[in-house]
Amino acid sequence: MKAIPFTIGLLMSCSVVASAWGQFDPFMYGNNWGGVYGHASTVEEGAARGMADVVRSAGLANMMNAQAASTYQDAVKKNIDNRMSWTNAYFDMKRVNQESRRALKGPAPSQEQLVKAATDALPDRLTQSKLDPVTGSIKWPVALRDSMFEEYRVKLEGLYAQREKNGYLSPDQYLQVKSTTKEMKGVLQENVRKYPTSASIEARKFIDSLAYEADFDPVRT
């Protein structure tokens, strides 16, 4: 007889638990068994909800990609604008600098002025007192009378004697005058400190005039 009350009590306890479990909705609160929040879901509704999440994620990704592309395009445009501004500034500065230089230099020289400047830069022709038109003998300046120039003096005097005799220099003689005066000038430059400045300048100009004289026929008196 004692077993009957125990059985009745156990049934009542199970009834209470079942009632409480019936009132508890695990899908409402979430649980560790994979339930969703909000309400219960059928298989079809779950699939639809999952598809909606996929579509929503794809839309969000597209929106973020579009924003990134727009930001990149803005950066590219700003970089191009900056480079263009720098280039324009560079050429503007160059133009202003060139205009300033032209202003400082003054007007461009005329053709006549250019010809005169070129003519003035040429060596002077030797006068008859420095290069005898009859014998071709040369009156050397003091610095060129040094023994180191002896071989050059002998060679040039012989060439100009031939010019006075024939009335002209042959092509070979012409080239010899040019090369000999060039070598003579090189020796003078190597020993330029040996003589006073005025003597060195006089010697250099004399050699230039000797080389220039080969471009002409002798002056006949």
C-alpha positions in Angstrom: 0.0 0.0 0.0 2.9 2.4 0.6 4.0 2.2 -3.1 0.8 3.8 -4.3 1.4 7.3 -2.7 5.0 7.3 -4.0 3.8 6.5 -7.6 1.2 9.2 -7.5 3.8 11.7 -6.3 6.2 10.8 -9.1 3.5 11.2 -11.7 2.6 14.6 -10.3 6.2 15.7 -10.4 6.6 14.6 -14.0 3.4 16.5 -14.8 4.8 19.7 -13.4 8.1 19.3 -15.2 6.3 18.6 -18.5 4.1 21.6 -18.0 7.1 23.8 -17.3 8.9 22.4 -20.3 5.9 23.0 -22.5 5.9 26.7 -21.4 9.8 27.0 -22.2 10.5 27.8 -25.8 14.2 27.1 -26.5 14.0 28.9 -29.8 12.9 32.1 -28.0 16.0 32.4 -25.8 18.6 30.5 -27.8 20.6 27.5 -26.6 23.7 25.5 -27.2 21.9 23.1 -29.6 21.8 25.3 -32.6 18.5 27.1 -32.0 17.8 30.4 -33.7 16.5 33.5 -31.9 13.0 34.9 -32.3 10.8 31.9 -33.1 10.7 28.4 -34.4 11.7 27.8 -38.0 10.6 25.2 -40.6 13.1 23.7 -43.0 11.7 25.9 -45.8 11.8 29.1 -43.8 15.3 28.3 -42.6 16.5 27.8 -46.2 14.8 31.1 -47.2 16.4 32.9 -44.3 19.8 31.5 -45.2 19.4 32.6 -48.9 18.4 36.1 -47.7 21.6 36.2 -45.6 23.6 35.3 -48.6 22.0 37.9 -50.8 22.4 40.5 -48.1 26.1 39.6 -47.7 26.6 39.9 -51.4 24.9 43.2 -51.5 27.0 44.5 -48.7 30.2 43.2 -50.4 29.2 45.0 -53.6 28.5 48.2 -51.8 31.9 48.0 -50.0 33.7 47.2 -53.3 31.9 50.2 -55.0 33.0 52.5 -52.2 36.6 51.2 -52.4 36.6 51.7 -56.2 35.3 55.2 -55.8 38.0 56.0 -53.1 40.7 54.6 -55.4 39.4 56.7 -58.4 39.4 59.8 -56.2 43.0 59.1 -55.1 44.1 58.6 -58.8 42.5 61.8 -59.8 44.1 63.8 -57.0 47.5 62.3 -57.9 47.0 63.3 -61.5 45.9 66.8 -60.5 48.9 67.1 -58.2 51.4 66.0 -60.9 49.7 68.3 -63.5 50.0 71.2 -61.0 53.6 70.5 -60.4 54.4 70.2 -64.1 52.7 73.5 -64.8 54.5 75.2 -62.0 57.9 73.8 -63.2 57.4 75.1 -66.8 56.0 78.5 -65.5 59.2 78.9 -63.4 61.4 77.9 -66.4 59.6 80.4 -68.6 60.0 83.2 -66.1 63.6 82.4 -65.6 64.2 82.5 -69.4 62.4 85.8 -69.7 64.5 87.2 -66.9 67.7 86.1 -68.6 66.7 87.6 -71.9 65.8 90.8 -70.1 69.2 91.0 -68.5 71.0 90.2 -71.7 69.2 92.9 -73.6 68.1 92.7 -77.3 69.6 90.0 -79.5 72.6 91.3 -81.6 72.0 92.2 -85.2 73.7 90.3 -88.1 76.1 93.2 -88.6 77.1 93.1 -84.9 77.7 89.3 -85.1 79.9 89.7 -88.1 81.9 92.5 -86.4 82.3 90.4 -83.3 83.6 87.5 -85.3 85.9 89.7 -87.3 87.3 91.3 -84.1 88.0 87.9 -82.7 90.3 87.0 -85.6 94.1 87.5 -85.1 95.8 90.5 -86.7 97.7 89.9 -89.9 101.5 90.4 -89.6 102.8 93.7 -90.8 105.8 93.8 -93.2 108.0 94.7 -90.3 107.2 91.4 -88.7 107.1 89.2 -91.8 109.3 90.4 -94.7 107.3 90.3 -97.9 110.4 89.7 -100.0 112.5 87.3 -98.0 109.9 85.8 -95.8 112.1 86.4 -92.8 110.2 86.7 -89.4 110.9 89.2 -86.6 110.2 87.1 -83.6 109.1 88.5 -80.2 111.5 88.1 -77.3 109.8 85.1 -75.7 109.8 83.1 -79.0 113.6 83.7 -79.4 114.2 81.1 -76.7 116.2 78.1 -77.8 113.3 75.8 -77.1 111.5 77.3 -80.1 114.4 77.1 -82.5 113.2 74.1 -84.5 109.8 75.8 -84.9 111.3 79.1 -86.0 113.5 77.4 -88.6 110.6 75.4 -90.1 108.2 78.4 -90.2 110.7 80.7 -91.7 111.4 78.1 -94.5 107.7 77.7 -95.2 107.0 81.4 -95.4 110.2 81.9 -97.6 108.6 79.4 -100.0 105.3 81.4 -100.0 107.1 84.6 -100.8 109.0 82.9 -103.6 106.1 81.1 -105.2 103.4 83.6 -104.3 101.4 81.0 -102.4 101.6 78.0 -100.0 100.9 74.5 -101.4 98.2 72.5 -99.5 100.9 70.5 -97.8 102.8 73.6 -96.8 99.6 75.2 -95.5 99.0 72.2 -93.3 102.6 72.3 -92.0 102.2 75.9 -91.0 99.0 75.1 -89.1 100.5 72.1 -87.3 103.8 73.8 -86.5 102.2 76.9 -85.0 99.9 74.6 -82.9 102.8 72.7 -81.5 104.7 76.0 -80.9 101.8 77.4 -79.0 101.6 74.2 -76.8 105.3 74.6 -75.8 104.6 78.2 -74.9 101.7 77.2 -72.8 103.8 74.6 -70.9 106.4 77.3 -70.1 104.1 80.3 -69.7 105.3 81.0 -66.1 108.9 81.4 -67.4 108.1 84.8 -69.0 106.4 87.9 -67.8 102.6 88.0 -68.5 103.0 90.7 -71.2 105.7 88.7 -73.0 103.6 85.5 -72.9 100.6 87.3 -74.3 102.6 89.0 -77.1 104.1 85.6 -78.0 100.7 83.9 -78.1 99.2 86.5 -80.3 102.2 86.4 -82.6 101.8 82.6 -83.1 98.1 83.1 -83.8 98.9 85.7 -86.4 101.5 83.4 -88.1 98.9 80.6 -88.3 96.3 83.1 -89.6 98.7 84.5 -92.2 98.8 81.1 -94.0 95.2 81.7 -95.1 96.4 84.5 -97.4 98.8 85.0 -100.3 101.8 87.3 -99.6 101.4 91.0 -99.8 103.2 92.3 -102.8 104.5 95.9 -102.7 
